[in-house]
């Protein structure tokens, strides 16, 4: 994160644009990533790797990358 998070400043009568809503989503995403990084990186649950003959499969699970982004796999994935 190079720039500090910036919040949209609301006030009564303000006309909101698509950019305002995008800025708010960006702010909340950056704060979630920061919070995730404070908990540490790595596998939180699942993501087991199994080898069956010549095929490899990764089970569903959740992990946090070094930037704090969530990595979510909702169903088994062949590799």
N, CA, C and O atoms as a MOPAC input file, in Angstrom:
PM7 MOZYME 1SCF
protein

 N      0.85300 1    -1.15900 1     0.00000 1
 C      0.00000 1     0.00000 1     0.00000 1
 C      0.90400 1     1.22900 1     0.00000 1
 O      1.59000 1     1.48700 1     0.98900 1
 N      0.91500 1     1.97700 1    -1.07200 1
 C      1.80300 1     3.12500 1    -1.17700 1
 C      1.13000 1     4.41200 1    -0.71700 1
 O      1.76100 1     5.23100 1    -0.05000 1
 N     -0.13200 1     4.60000 1    -1.06000 1
 C     -0.86300 1     5.79000 1    -0.62800 1
 C     -1.69400 1     5.45800 1     0.60000 1
 O     -2.19500 1     4.34100 1     0.72600 1
 N     -1.84500 1     6.42400 1     1.51500 1
 C     -2.69500 1     6.14100 1     2.67500 1
 C     -4.15200 1     5.97800 1     2.23500 1
 O     -4.58300 1     6.60400 1     1.26600 1
 N     -4.90900 1     5.14000 1     2.94600 1
 C     -6.32300 1     4.96600 1     2.58700 1
 C     -7.07000 1     6.29300 1     2.69300 1
 O     -6.85400 1     7.06500 1     3.62800 1
 N     -7.94400 1     6.54700 1     1.73400 1
 C     -8.71000 1     7.79800 1     1.72600 1
 C    -10.19100 1     7.46400 1     1.71700 1
 O    -10.65600 1     6.67300 1     0.89600 1
 N    -10.92300 1     8.07400 1     2.63300 1
 C    -12.35400 1     7.84500 1     2.73800 1
 C    -13.11600 1     8.92900 1     1.99000 1
 O    -12.64400 1    10.05700 1     1.84700 1
 N    -14.29200 1     8.57100 1     1.52200 1
 C    -15.18300 1     9.53800 1     0.89900 1
 C    -15.79100 1    10.36900 1     2.02000 1
 O    -16.23500 1     9.82300 1     3.03100 1
 N    -15.81300 1    11.68700 1     1.84400 1
 C    -16.39500 1    12.57400 1     2.85500 1
 C    -17.83000 1    12.87700 1     2.46600 1
 O    -18.09300 1    13.58300 1     1.49200 1
 N    -18.74900 1    12.33200 1     3.24100 1
 C    -20.16700 1    12.52500 1     2.96600 1
 C    -20.68300 1    13.75900 1     3.69500 1
 O    -20.18300 1    14.12300 1     4.75900 1
 N    -21.68100 1    14.38900 1     3.11000 1
 C    -22.41000 1    15.47200 1     3.78900 1
 C    -23.79800 1    15.54400 1     3.17400 1
 O    -24.01500 1    15.09900 1     2.04700 1
 N    -24.72900 1    16.10600 1     3.92300 1
 C    -26.11700 1    16.20900 1     3.47800 1
 C    -26.17600 1    17.00100 1     2.16700 1
 O    -25.64400 1    18.10700 1     2.07200 1
 N    -26.82600 1    16.42200 1     1.16900 1
 C    -26.96900 1    17.08900 1    -0.11900 1
 C    -25.88700 1    16.75200 1    -1.13100 1
 O    -25.94000 1    17.21900 1    -2.26900 1
 N    -24.91800 1    15.95900 1    -0.74100 1
 C    -23.83000 1    15.61500 1    -1.66600 1
 C    -24.36900 1    14.70200 1    -2.76700 1
 O    -25.08700 1    13.74000 1    -2.49400 1
 N    -24.02100 1    15.00900 1    -3.99100 1
 C    -24.37100 1    14.17000 1    -5.12600 1
 C    -23.25900 1    13.13700 1    -5.29400 1
 O    -22.10100 1    13.48400 1    -5.52700 1
 N    -23.63100 1    11.86300 1    -5.17100 1
 C    -22.63800 1    10.79400 1    -5.24600 1
 C    -22.49700 1    10.29100 1    -6.67600 1
 O    -23.47900 1    10.17600 1    -7.40900 1
 N    -21.26700 1     9.99500 1    -7.05600 1
 C    -20.98100 1     9.48000 1    -8.39500 1
 C    -20.47000 1     8.03900 1    -8.27900 1
 O    -20.21000 1     7.54300 1    -7.18200 1
 N    -20.33600 1     7.39700 1    -9.40800 1
 C    -19.77800 1     6.04400 1    -9.43200 1
 C    -18.36800 1     6.04400 1    -8.84500 1
 O    -17.97900 1     5.09600 1    -8.16300 1
 N    -17.60800 1     7.09500 1    -9.10400 1
 C    -16.24800 1     7.18600 1    -8.57200 1
 C    -16.25400 1     7.23000 1    -7.03800 1
 O    -15.35700 1     6.68000 1    -6.39900 1
 N    -17.26200 1     7.88200 1    -6.44900 1
 C    -17.36000 1     7.91900 1    -4.98900 1
 C    -17.56100 1     6.51600 1    -4.42700 1
 O    -16.92300 1     6.13600 1    -3.44600 1
 N    -18.44600 1     5.75300 1    -5.05200 1
 C    -18.69100 1     4.39500 1    -4.57900 1
 C    -17.46800 1     3.50700 1    -4.80300 1
 O    -17.17000 1     2.65700 1    -3.96500 1
 N    -16.76300 1     3.68600 1    -5.90300 1
 C    -15.53800 1     2.92300 1    -6.14500 1
 C    -14.47500 1     3.28000 1    -5.11900 1
 O    -13.75900 1     2.40700 1    -4.63000 1
 N    -14.37200 1     4.56500 1    -4.79200 1
 C    -13.39400 1     5.00700 1    -3.79300 1
 C    -13.71200 1     4.40300 1    -2.42700 1
 O    -12.80400 1     4.00400 1    -1.69900 1
 N    -14.99200 1     4.33400 1    -2.07800 1
 C    -15.36700 1     3.75200 1    -0.79500 1
 C    -15.02500 1     2.25800 1    -0.76300 1
 O    -14.50800 1     1.76600 1     0.24000 1
 N    -15.31000 1     1.53400 1    -1.84900 1
 C    -14.97700 1     0.12000 1    -1.90700 1
 C    -13.46100 1    -0.09000 1    -1.83000 1
 O    -12.99700 1    -1.01800 1    -1.16700 1
 N    -12.70200 1     0.75600 1    -2.49500 1
 C    -11.24000 1     0.66500 1    -2.45100 1
 C    -10.73800 1     0.87500 1    -1.02700 1
 O     -9.85300 1     0.15600 1    -0.56400 1
 N    -11.30700 1     1.86500 1    -0.33100 1
 C    -10.91800 1     2.13400 1     1.05500 1
 C    -11.14500 1     0.89900 1     1.91800 1
 O    -10.24400 1     0.47500 1     2.64100 1
 N    -12.34400 1     0.31900 1     1.84700 1
 C    -12.65900 1    -0.83500 1     2.69200 1
 C    -11.81100 1    -2.05800 1     2.31900 1
 O    -11.41900 1    -2.82900 1     3.19400 1
 N    -11.53100 1    -2.23400 1     1.03300 1
 C    -10.68200 1    -3.34000 1     0.59600 1
 C     -9.26700 1    -3.16200 1     1.15400 1
 O     -8.67800 1    -4.12200 1     1.65200 1
 N     -8.71200 1    -1.94200 1     1.07500 1
 C     -7.36900 1    -1.69000 1     1.59600 1
 C     -7.30100 1    -1.93400 1     3.09900 1
 O     -6.31300 1    -2.47300 1     3.59800 1
 N     -8.33700 1    -1.54300 1     3.81400 1
 C     -8.34400 1    -1.74300 1     5.26000 1
 C     -8.44900 1    -3.23000 1     5.60400 1
 O     -7.83600 1    -3.68700 1     6.56900 1
 N     -9.22500 1    -3.98900 1     4.81700 1
 C     -9.32800 1    -5.43200 1     5.05000 1
 C     -7.98300 1    -6.10400 1     4.78400 1
 O     -7.56200 1    -6.97500 1     5.54600 1
 N     -7.30900 1    -5.70200 1     3.70600 1
 C     -5.99600 1    -6.27900 1     3.40100 1
 C     -5.00700 1    -5.97800 1     4.52700 1
 O     -4.21600 1    -6.84100 1     4.90900 1
 N     -5.05100 1    -4.75100 1     5.06000 1
 C     -4.16100 1    -4.38300 1     6.15800 1
 C     -4.45200 1    -5.25100 1     7.38200 1
 O     -3.53000 1    -5.75700 1     8.02200 1
 N     -5.71800 1    -5.41900 1     7.69900 1
 C     -6.11300 1    -6.26000 1     8.83000 1
 C     -5.65500 1    -7.70600 1     8.61600 1
 O     -5.16300 1    -8.34600 1     9.54500 1
 N     -5.81500 1    -8.21300 1     7.40000 1
 C     -5.37900 1    -9.57900 1     7.09900 1
 C     -3.88200 1    -9.74400 1     7.30600 1
 O     -3.43200 1   -10.76500 1     7.82600 1
 N     -3.10800 1    -8.73800 1     6.90000 1
 C     -1.65000 1    -8.83400 1     7.04200 1
 C     -1.24400 1    -8.86700 1     8.50800 1
 O     -0.23900 1    -9.48400 1     8.86200 1
 N     -2.02100 1    -8.20400 1     9.36600 1
 C     -1.69700 1    -8.20400 1    10.79100 1
 C     -1.86900 1    -9.59300 1    11.39500 1
 O     -1.23100 1    -9.91300 1    12.39800 1
 N     -2.72100 1   -10.42100 1    10.79800 1
 C     -2.95000 1   -11.78300 1    11.29000 1
 C     -1.90900 1   -12.75800 1    10.76400 1
 O     -1.77200 1   -13.86000 1    11.29500 1
 N     -1.18300 1   -12.37200 1     9.74000 1
 C     -0.15600 1   -13.23500 1     9.18300 1
 C     -0.55000 1   -13.79400 1     7.82800 1
 O     -1.71700 1   -13.75200 1     7.43900 1
 N      0.43000 1   -14.31400 1     7.12200 1
 C      0.19900 1   -14.87200 1     5.79400 1
 C      0.24500 1   -16.38900 1     5.86000 1
 O      0.80700 1   -16.97000 1     6.78900 1
 N     -0.35600 1   -17.02200 1     4.85800 1
 C     -0.31600 1   -18.47700 1     4.78100 1
 C     -1.70400 1   -19.06500 1     4.66400 1
 O     -2.68200 1   -18.34800 1     4.45300 1
 N     -1.78000 1   -20.37500 1     4.80300 1
 C     -3.03800 1   -21.10000 1     4.67000 1
 C     -3.81800 1   -20.99700 1     5.97500 1
 O     -3.30100 1   -21.31400 1     7.04600 1
 N     -5.06500 1   -20.55100 1     5.87400 1
 C     -5.92900 1   -20.46200 1     7.04400 1
 C     -6.69300 1   -21.77200 1     7.24100 1
 O     -6.89300 1   -22.21900 1     8.37000 1
 N     -7.11900 1   -22.38200 1     6.13000 1
 C     -7.87200 1   -23.62500 1     6.21100 1
 C     -7.86000 1   -24.31200 1     4.85200 1
 O     -7.92800 1   -23.65500 1     3.81300 1
 N     -7.77400 1   -25.62700 1     4.86700 1
 C     -7.88000 1   -26.40700 1     3.63900 1
 C     -6.66500 1   -26.28400 1     2.73900 1
 O     -5.52700 1   -26.20700 1     3.20400 1
 N     -6.93400 1   -26.26800 1     1.42600 1
 C     -5.91700 1   -26.19800 1     0.37600 1
 C     -4.94100 1   -27.37800 1     0.46300 1
 O     -3.74400 1   -27.23600 1     0.21300 1
 N     -5.48200 1   -28.53400 1     0.82100 1
 C     -4.66200 1   -29.74900 1     0.86500 1
 C     -4.36500 1   -30.20700 1    -0.56200 1
 O     -5.22400 1   -30.12900 1    -1.44000 1
 N     -3.15900 1   -30.67600 1    -0.78000 1
 C     -2.73800 1   -31.16400 1    -2.09200 1
 C     -2.67300 1   -32.68300 1    -2.04100 1
 O     -2.03100 1   -33.26300 1    -1.16500 1
 N     -3.35400 1   -33.32400 1    -3.00400 1
 C     -3.32200 1   -34.79200 1    -3.06900 1
 C     -2.82600 1   -35.22100 1    -4.44000 1
 O     -3.09300 1   -34.57600 1    -5.45400 1
 N     -2.11100 1   -36.30800 1    -4.43900 1
 C     -1.57300 1   -36.88200 1    -5.66600 1
 C     -2.25400 1   -38.22200 1    -5.88300 1
 O     -2.20800 1   -39.10100 1    -5.02200 1
 N     -2.88700 1   -38.37200 1    -7.04000 1
 C     -3.56600 1   -39.62400 1    -7.37500 1
 C     -3.00700 1   -40.09900 1    -8.71300 1
 O     -3.46700 1   -39.68600 1    -9.77800 1
 N     -2.02500 1   -40.95800 1    -8.64000 1
 C     -1.37700 1   -41.41500 1    -9.86900 1
 C     -0.58500 1   -40.27300 1   -10.49200 1
 O      0.42800 1   -39.83100 1    -9.95000 1
 N     -1.06800 1   -39.80200 1   -11.64600 1
 C     -0.38300 1   -38.71100 1   -12.34000 1
 C     -1.12100 1   -37.38400 1   -12.21100 1
 O     -0.70000 1   -36.39200 1   -12.80700 1
 N     -2.20800 1   -37.34200 1   -11.45100 1
 C     -2.96000 1   -36.09200 1   -11.31100 1
 C     -2.79100 1   -35.51900 1    -9.90500 1
 O     -2.64100 1   -36.24800 1    -8.92500 1
 N     -2.81900 1   -34.20400 1    -9.84400 1
 C     -2.69800 1   -33.47700 1    -8.58100 1
 C     -3.96500 1   -32.65500 1    -8.40600 1
 O     -4.46300 1   -32.05500 1    -9.35800 1
 N     -4.48400 1   -32.63100 1    -7.17500 1
 C     -5.69400 1   -31.86200 1    -6.90000 1
 C     -5.50500 1   -31.05500 1    -5.61800 1
 O     -4.91300 1   -31.52800 1    -4.64800 1
 N     -6.02500 1   -29.81900 1    -5.63700 1
 C     -5.99500 1   -28.94900 1    -4.45900 1
 C     -7.41200 1   -28.85500 1    -3.92500 1
 O     -8.34600 1   -28.55500 1    -4.66800 1
 N     -7.56900 1   -29.11500 1    -2.62600 1
 C     -8.89800 1   -29.08400 1    -2.01900 1
 C     -9.32200 1   -27.64200 1    -1.72200 1
 O     -8.47800 1   -26.74700 1    -1.67100 1
 N    -10.62400 1   -27.41400 1    -1.52500 1
 C    -11.10700 1   -26.06800 1    -1.19400 1
 C    -10.44000 1   -25.54300 1     0.07800 1
 O    -10.06700 1   -26.31500 1     0.96100 1
 N    -10.29800 1   -24.22300 1     0.15700 1
 C     -9.69900 1   -23.62500 1     1.34400 1
 C     -9.49500 1   -22.13600 1     1.18500 1
 O     -9.91400 1   -21.52600 1     0.20200 1
 N     -8.83500 1   -21.56500 1     2.18900 1
 C     -8.60300 1   -20.12300 1     2.24500 1
 C     -7.16400 1   -19.87300 1     2.67900 1
 O     -6.63500 1   -20.56100 1     3.55200 1
 N     -6.54200 1   -18.87500 1     2.05300 1
 C     -5.19200 1   -18.46000 1     2.44100 1
 C     -5.09800 1   -16.93800 1     2.32000 1
 O     -5.92900 1   -16.29900 1     1.67400 1
 N     -4.07600 1   -16.37600 1     2.95200 1
 C     -3.79200 1   -14.93900 1     2.87300 1
 C     -2.41100 1   -14.78700 1     2.24300 1
 O     -1.43900 1   -15.38600 1     2.70200 1
 N     -2.33600 1   -13.96500 1     1.17000 1
 C     -1.03900 1   -13.74600 1     0.52400 1
 C     -0.28200 1   -12.61600 1     1.23700 1
 O     -0.85300 1   -11.96100 1     2.10900 1
 N      0.99500 1   -12.37200 1     0.88400 1
 C      1.79000 1   -11.35100 1     1.56900 1
 C      1.22500 1    -9.93300 1     1.48000 1
 O      1.59200 1    -9.07700 1     2.28400 1
 N      0.33500 1    -9.66800 1     0.51200 1
 C     -0.27700 1    -8.34100 1     0.41400 1
 C     -1.56500 1    -8.24700 1     1.21700 1
 O     -2.19300 1    -7.18900 1     1.25800 1
 N     -1.96600 1    -9.34400 1     1.85700 1
 C     -3.17400 1    -9.34400 1     2.66800 1
 C     -4.42400 1    -9.73900 1     1.91000 1
 O     -5.52400 1    -9.68800 1     2.46000 1
 N     -4.27200 1   -10.13000 1     0.66000 1
 C     -5.43400 1   -10.51900 1    -0.14700 1
 C     -5.85300 1   -11.94100 1     0.19500 1
 O     -5.02100 1   -12.81100 1     0.45400 1
 N     -7.18100 1   -12.15700 1     0.18800 1
 C     -7.70400 1   -13.48900 1     0.44000 1
 C     -7.60600 1   -14.32600 1    -0.83900 1
 O     -7.92200 1   -13.85300 1    -1.93100 1
 N     -7.16800 1   -15.55800 1    -0.68400 1
 C     -7.14100 1   -16.51600 1    -1.77000 1
 C     -8.13700 1   -17.59700 1    -1.39500 1
 O     -7.90800 1   -18.35500 1    -0.45300 1
 N     -9.23900 1   -17.67600 1    -2.12200 1
 C    -10.33100 1   -18.58400 1    -1.78300 1
 C    -10.54400 1   -19.56900 1    -2.92200 1
 O    -10.70400 1   -19.18000 1    -4.07900 1
 N    -10.54300 1   -20.84000 1    -2.57700 1
 C    -10.84200 1   -21.89600 1    -3.54300 1
 C    -12.09900 1   -22.58900 1    -3.02700 1
 O    -12.08000 1   -23.18900 1    -1.95200 1
 N    -13.19600 1   -22.51000 1    -3.79000 1
 C    -14.48300 1   -23.01500 1    -3.30400 1
 C    -14.77700 1   -24.46300 1    -3.67700 1
 O    -15.65400 1   -25.09100 1    -3.08400 1
 N    -14.05400 1   -24.99100 1    -4.64900 1
 C    -14.24500 1   -26.39600 1    -5.01900 1
 C    -12.90800 1   -26.98200 1    -5.41500 1
 O    -11.99400 1   -26.23700 1    -5.76900 1
 N    -12.76600 1   -28.29900 1    -5.36500 1
 C    -11.48700 1   -28.92200 1    -5.70300 1
 C    -11.01300 1   -28.49300 1    -7.10100 1
 O    -11.80700 1   -28.34800 1    -8.03100 1
 N     -9.70600 1   -28.29700 1    -7.21300 1
 C     -9.13700 1   -27.85800 1    -8.48800 1
 C     -8.02700 1   -28.80100 1    -8.91100 1
 O     -7.04900 1   -28.98600 1    -8.18700 1
 N     -8.18200 1   -29.40100 1   -10.09700 1
 C     -7.09300 1   -30.21800 1   -10.63200 1
 C     -5.96600 1   -29.30400 1   -11.12100 1
 O     -6.21100 1   -28.22700 1   -11.66400 1
 N     -4.74600 1   -29.75200 1   -10.91900 1
 C     -3.59400 1   -28.95000 1   -11.36700 1
 C     -2.86800 1   -29.69500 1   -12.44800 1
 O     -1.86700 1   -29.20600 1   -12.97000 1

